[in-house]
Amino acid sequence: MVIVLVPRFEGLRCHCSDSCSVPSEDLERFAKSIADFAEKITTYAGSAADPGEYGKLIAARLCPNTLPYELGTSAAFAVASFNGRALGDDVLDVMLTLAANTPIVDGLAPDRGRIRKDFPYYGAPYTAEEQVGVTPMPRPAKKQAGSDA
């Protein structure tokens, strides 16, 4: 049995009417952009015999935007296949590798040592000692009412 997970939040009001869609619209709305991006990246990387055709294949694989998972199996989000997503999967590396058709590693990865088998799966927050020398990111400025910025 395969379950398809749809990463959408039903019932929430959307304020971005230009970019909202449902999975059944993904191929029509996003396939060309995905294919064009993959074509450019594989052209730059020299990693596909026919970058245009490779782009179309990737667009067909990624649209519609759903994440299948086969019950009773281990979750894995990998270049070879998608079967859900485990907390330790390095999704950005997978997506960059798919787009470029060549391995790309960004040097960042989930802290797999903090993943637990029981809830909360990511475990306790980092302690003050673990954060020594880490500078927090500044919070973005709040928009003023009526401003376009």
Backbone torsions as a table, in degrees:
resi	resn	phi	psi	omega
1	MET	NA	130.7	178.7
2	VAL	-112.3	130.3	175.7
3	ILE	-105.6	137.9	176.9
4	VAL	-106.2	118.0	178.1
5	LEU	-89.0	128.7	179.6
6	VAL	-108.3	110.8	-176.6
7	PRO	-76.9	69.2	178.4
8	ARG	-131.7	156.6	176.7
9	PHE	-114.0	95.4	-178.3
10	GLU	-67.3	145.3	175.5
11	GLY	88.9	-13.0	177.1
12	LEU	-83.9	139.6	180.0
13	ARG	-76.2	132.7	-179.0
14	CYS	-97.5	136.2	178.5
15	HIS	-109.7	14.8	-174.9
16	CYS	-129.0	62.7	-172.1
17	SER	-55.3	-23.6	179.2
18	ASP	-71.1	-31.0	-172.0
19	SER	-111.4	-1.5	-178.4
20	CYS	-81.4	140.1	176.6
21	SER	-160.0	173.7	173.5
22	VAL	-112.1	159.3	-175.9
23	PRO	-53.0	-33.3	-179.0
24	SER	-65.3	-17.0	178.3
25	GLU	-96.9	-7.7	-172.9
26	ASP	-59.4	-45.4	-177.8
27	LEU	-59.2	-47.4	-179.6
28	GLU	-65.9	-41.5	-173.3
29	ARG	-82.6	-35.2	-169.2
30	PHE	-119.7	-14.7	-174.0
31	ALA	-59.1	-43.2	-178.2
32	LYS	-63.5	-44.0	179.0
33	SER	-62.3	-43.1	179.2
34	ILE	-64.3	-46.5	-179.2
35	ALA	-62.1	-43.0	179.4
36	ASP	-63.2	-42.5	179.5
37	PHE	-63.0	-48.9	-180.0
38	ALA	-62.9	-37.2	177.6
39	GLU	-61.8	-45.8	179.9
40	LYS	-63.4	-46.2	-177.2
41	ILE	-64.7	-43.8	179.7
42	THR	-69.9	-29.2	174.5
43	THR	-65.4	-48.0	178.3
44	TYR	-60.6	-40.1	-177.0
45	ALA	-81.1	-15.9	-176.3
46	GLY	62.5	36.3	-170.5
47	SER	-108.6	5.1	178.6
48	ALA	-139.2	136.8	178.9
49	ALA	-62.8	-37.6	178.9
50	ASP	-131.7	89.0	-176.4
51	PRO	-56.7	-36.3	178.9
52	GLY	-62.8	-43.8	179.1
53	GLU	-68.1	-40.1	177.6
54	TYR	-61.1	-42.8	178.1
55	GLY	-58.4	-42.4	178.2
56	LYS	-64.3	-39.5	178.1
57	LEU	-62.7	-43.5	179.6
58	ILE	-66.0	-42.2	178.2
59	ALA	-60.4	-41.4	179.2
60	ALA	-66.3	-32.7	179.3
61	ARG	-73.4	-35.6	-175.0
62	LEU	-90.6	-14.3	179.6
63	CYS	-114.7	130.5	6.5
64	PRO	-78.0	159.9	-177.6
65	ASN	-76.0	79.3	176.3
66	THR	-133.1	159.7	-178.9
67	LEU	-124.8	102.5	-178.4
68	PRO	-71.9	151.3	175.0
69	TYR	-146.3	127.6	177.8
70	GLU	-92.7	118.7	-178.4
71	LEU	-55.2	141.7	176.6
72	GLY	82.2	6.2	179.5
73	THR	-118.0	164.8	176.9
74	SER	-74.6	136.5	176.4
75	ALA	-71.8	141.4	177.6
76	ALA	-157.8	127.3	176.0
77	PHE	-112.3	98.4	-172.8
78	ALA	-132.6	168.1	179.2
79	VAL	-60.4	-41.7	-175.8
80	ALA	-67.8	-36.7	-178.2
81	SER	-164.0	159.8	175.3
82	PHE	-110.2	127.0	172.7
83	ASN	-141.3	77.9	-173.8
84	GLY	70.6	-155.5	179.0
85	ARG	-155.0	122.2	174.9
86	ALA	-81.4	153.9	-178.3
87	LEU	-59.1	-31.4	-177.2
88	GLY	-87.7	-0.7	179.7
89	ASP	-68.6	134.5	179.7
90	ASP	-90.2	84.0	-172.4
91	VAL	-61.6	-39.4	-178.7
92	LEU	-63.5	-43.5	177.5
93	ASP	-61.2	-40.5	179.3
94	VAL	-62.1	-47.5	-177.4
95	MET	-67.3	-40.3	177.5
96	LEU	-65.1	-40.5	178.6
97	THR	-64.3	-42.4	177.1
98	LEU	-61.2	-45.6	-178.0
99	ALA	-63.4	-39.5	-174.8
100	ALA	-91.0	-14.1	-176.7
101	ASN	58.7	30.7	175.9
102	THR	-156.5	146.2	-176.7
103	PRO	-59.6	129.0	175.2
104	ILE	-129.4	127.6	178.2
105	VAL	-122.6	123.2	-177.0
106	ASP	-86.9	-5.6	178.4
107	GLY	86.8	-4.0	177.1
108	LEU	-109.9	146.7	178.7
109	ALA	-154.7	155.5	175.5
110	PRO	-59.7	148.0	177.7
111	ASP	-77.7	86.5	-174.8
112	ARG	-63.0	-23.0	179.3
113	GLY	-68.4	-17.7	-179.5
114	ARG	-95.4	-7.8	-178.1
115	ILE	-73.2	131.6	-179.8
116	ARG	-110.8	161.1	177.2
117	LYS	-80.5	-21.4	-178.2
118	ASP	-115.5	158.6	178.8
119	PHE	-65.6	140.4	-4.5
120	PRO	-76.3	125.8	-170.3
121	TYR	-59.8	-30.2	178.5
122	TYR	-87.9	-1.6	176.8
123	GLY	74.2	-167.9	-176.3
124	ALA	-70.2	153.5	175.2
125	PRO	-62.4	161.0	177.0
126	TYR	-61.5	140.7	178.8
127	THR	-77.6	166.6	178.0
128	ALA	-59.1	-38.7	179.4
129	GLU	-64.0	-36.1	179.6
130	GLU	-72.6	-18.2	-176.9
131	GLN	-102.2	6.2	179.7
132	VAL	-58.2	128.6	178.6
133	GLY	86.1	-2.7	179.5
134	VAL	-93.3	124.4	179.2
135	THR	-95.0	122.4	179.4
136	PRO	-64.3	149.7	174.8
137	MET	-69.9	139.8	176.5
138	PRO	-67.8	145.6	177.1
139	ARG	-73.6	142.4	178.0
140	PRO	-64.8	148.6	177.8
141	ALA	-66.8	141.2	178.1
142	LYS	-75.4	142.1	176.8
143	LYS	-71.6	141.3	175.7
144	GLN	-80.5	141.8	178.4
145	ALA	-55.0	130.5	177.9
146	GLY	83.1	0.0	-179.9
147	SER	-94.0	149.2	178.4
148	ASP	-90.9	-11.3	-175.8
149	ALA	-80.1	NA	NA
